[in-house]
Amino acid sequence: MPRTITYTIAEEIFKIAPSEIKKFVETELKFAALSMEGRSKQLGFSRFKNRTGRLRQSIAGRFIKGDDFSVVLSAGGHSGGKDVFYAKYIEYGTKRNGKRAITPRLFLSRSRDEELKTLKPNLDKGIAKILMGKKNG
């Protein structure tokens, strides 16, 4: 049954909504960062051999809060020592004499794409619930 929203109720919802929406989006993006990191580290998903574990340890999903929110998924940072410089070669592959030397694994790109499939619908549903006056997205 459709819910009737009077002007007074709508006014109250729109006073609360910006902060509720901001909290909801922040929570969803933090979850997305951790989800992408975990997915990228899974052996079946990443498709690269992991002899030392340094590349897998260097994968990080981070939520950044500034004027806007953003999520960063990266690999190749410090991992118990020097930078893992070869992370970009595993992600994008290499060519030698016009032939593929290392096949791209796209473990970060594929993880991002997988997360986007569920993130947008989750955000849409949660924001709609907040705007309809339901608590906690």
C-alpha positions in Angstrom: 0.0 0.0 0.0 1.5 3.4 -0.9 2.5 5.6 1.9 1.2 9.2 2.1 3.8 11.8 3.0 2.4 15.1 4.2 4.4 18.3 3.8 5.3 18.3 7.5 6.6 14.7 7.3 8.5 15.5 4.1 10.1 18.6 5.8 11.3 16.5 8.7 12.7 13.8 6.4 14.6 16.3 4.3 16.1 17.9 7.5 17.5 14.5 8.6 18.1 12.9 5.1 21.4 14.7 4.2 23.3 13.5 7.3 21.6 10.0 7.1 22.5 9.6 3.5 26.1 10.8 4.1 26.5 8.2 6.9 24.9 5.5 4.7 27.1 6.2 1.7 30.2 6.3 3.8 29.4 2.9 5.4 28.7 1.4 2.0 31.9 2.7 0.4 34.0 1.4 3.4 32.4 -2.0 2.9 33.1 -1.8 -0.9 36.8 -1.0 -0.2 37.2 -4.0 2.0 35.2 -6.2 -0.3 37.4 -5.3 -3.3 40.6 -5.8 -1.4 39.5 -9.2 -0.2 38.3 -10.3 -3.6 41.6 -9.2 -5.3 43.6 -11.2 -2.8 41.7 -14.5 -3.4 43.8 -16.9 -5.4 40.9 -18.1 -7.6 40.1 -14.5 -8.5 43.5 -12.9 -8.9 44.9 -15.6 -11.3 48.5 -14.9 -10.5 51.1 -17.1 -8.9 52.1 -15.9 -5.5 55.5 -17.2 -4.6 56.4 -14.8 -1.8 53.1 -13.3 -0.9 54.4 -9.7 -1.2 52.1 -8.7 -4.1 49.0 -10.1 -2.3 50.1 -8.3 0.9 50.5 -5.0 -1.0 46.8 -5.0 -2.2 44.9 -2.4 -0.3 41.4 -1.0 -0.5 41.0 2.4 1.2 38.1 4.8 1.9 39.1 8.4 1.6 37.0 11.1 3.2 37.5 14.6 2.1 35.1 17.1 0.4 33.8 14.0 -1.4 34.1 10.4 -0.6 36.3 8.1 -2.7 37.5 4.5 -2.7 41.0 3.6 -3.8 42.1 0.0 -4.7 45.8 -0.3 -5.2 48.7 -2.8 -5.3 52.4 -2.4 -5.3 53.0 -0.3 -2.2 55.3 -1.2 0.7 54.9 -4.8 1.7 57.3 -5.5 4.5 60.2 -3.9 2.7 60.6 -2.4 -0.8 57.8 -1.4 -3.1 56.3 -4.3 -5.1 57.3 -2.7 -8.4 56.0 -5.5 -10.6 52.3 -5.1 -9.5 51.6 -3.0 -12.6 53.1 -5.7 -14.9 50.9 -8.4 -13.3 47.8 -6.2 -13.6 48.3 -4.8 -17.2 50.7 -7.4 -18.6 53.8 -6.6 -20.8 54.9 -7.0 -24.4 58.3 -7.9 -25.8 59.0 -7.5 -29.5 55.3 -6.9 -30.1 54.3 -10.2 -28.4 52.7 -10.7 -25.1 55.4 -11.6 -22.5 53.2 -11.4 -19.4 49.4 -11.9 -19.8 47.3 -9.2 -18.0 45.6 -10.6 -14.9 43.4 -7.4 -14.3 42.9 -8.5 -10.6 42.2 -4.9 -9.5 40.1 -3.9 -12.5 38.0 -7.0 -12.4 37.4 -6.6 -8.7 36.3 -3.0 -9.1 34.0 -4.0 -11.9 32.4 -6.8 -9.8 31.9 -4.4 -6.9 30.2 -1.8 -9.1 27.6 -4.3 -10.1 26.2 -4.4 -6.5 27.3 -1.0 -5.1 25.0 1.2 -7.3 21.8 -0.8 -6.7 22.6 -1.0 -2.9 23.1 2.8 -2.8 19.9 3.4 -4.7 17.8 1.2 -2.5 19.3 2.6 0.7 18.9 6.2 -0.2 15.4 5.6 -1.4 14.6 4.0 2.0 16.1 7.0 3.9 14.1 9.4 1.8 10.9 7.4 2.5 11.6 7.9 6.2 12.8 4.4 7.0 15.7 4.2 9.4 19.1 2.6 8.7 18.8 2.5 4.9 
